[in-house]
């Protein structure tokens, strides 16, 4: 049986939830820095990545094509 089929109404403890949120934020920060350092990689990652990075880029940086 697939894990998705075995849904539970159990609560996630707050400490686990906060730990997962912190880890997700660290991963997000890592990818943003990676994309800022390698615009070609960001370009290949798609429109959503360009939206995330747009406010973070400095005015002197070249816009992504497309």
C-alpha positions as CSV (number, residue, x, y, z in Angstrom):
1,X,0.0,0.0,0.0
2,X,1.3,3.5,-0.9
3,X,2.2,5.9,1.9
4,X,-0.3,8.4,0.5
5,X,-3.1,5.8,1.0
6,X,-2.3,5.5,4.7
7,X,-3.2,9.1,5.8
8,X,-3.4,9.7,9.5
9,X,-5.0,12.4,11.6
10,X,-2.0,12.5,13.9
11,X,-0.6,15.9,14.8
12,X,3.0,16.8,14.1
13,X,4.7,18.0,17.3
14,X,5.6,21.7,17.2
15,X,9.3,21.0,17.7
16,X,9.4,18.7,14.6
17,X,7.4,21.2,12.5
18,X,9.7,24.1,13.5
19,X,12.8,22.0,12.7
20,X,11.4,21.1,9.3
21,X,10.6,24.7,8.6
22,X,14.1,25.8,9.6
23,X,15.6,23.1,7.4
24,X,13.4,24.2,4.5
25,X,14.5,27.8,4.9
26,X,18.2,26.8,4.9
27,X,17.6,24.8,1.7
28,X,15.8,27.8,0.1
29,X,18.7,30.1,1.1
30,X,21.2,27.7,-0.4
31,X,19.4,27.4,-3.7
32,X,18.9,31.2,-3.9
33,X,22.7,31.8,-3.4
34,X,23.5,29.0,-5.9
35,X,21.2,30.6,-8.5
36,X,22.6,34.1,-7.9
37,X,26.1,32.8,-8.4
38,X,25.2,30.9,-11.5
39,X,22.6,32.8,-13.6
40,X,22.7,30.1,-16.4
41,X,21.6,27.5,-13.9
42,X,18.8,29.8,-12.7
43,X,17.7,30.4,-16.2
44,X,17.3,26.7,-16.7
45,X,15.3,26.3,-13.5
46,X,12.3,28.2,-15.0
47,X,10.0,31.1,-14.5
48,X,9.3,30.6,-10.8
49,X,13.0,30.8,-10.0
50,X,13.3,34.0,-11.9
51,X,10.4,35.5,-9.9
52,X,12.1,34.5,-6.6
53,X,15.4,36.0,-7.7
54,X,14.2,39.2,-9.2
55,X,14.0,41.2,-6.0
56,X,17.4,39.9,-4.9
57,X,19.4,40.8,-8.0
58,X,21.3,44.0,-8.1
59,X,20.4,46.6,-10.8
60,X,23.8,46.1,-12.5
61,X,23.1,42.4,-13.1
62,X,21.8,41.3,-16.5
63,X,18.2,40.3,-16.7
64,X,17.4,36.7,-17.6
65,X,16.3,36.2,-21.1
66,X,12.7,35.3,-21.8
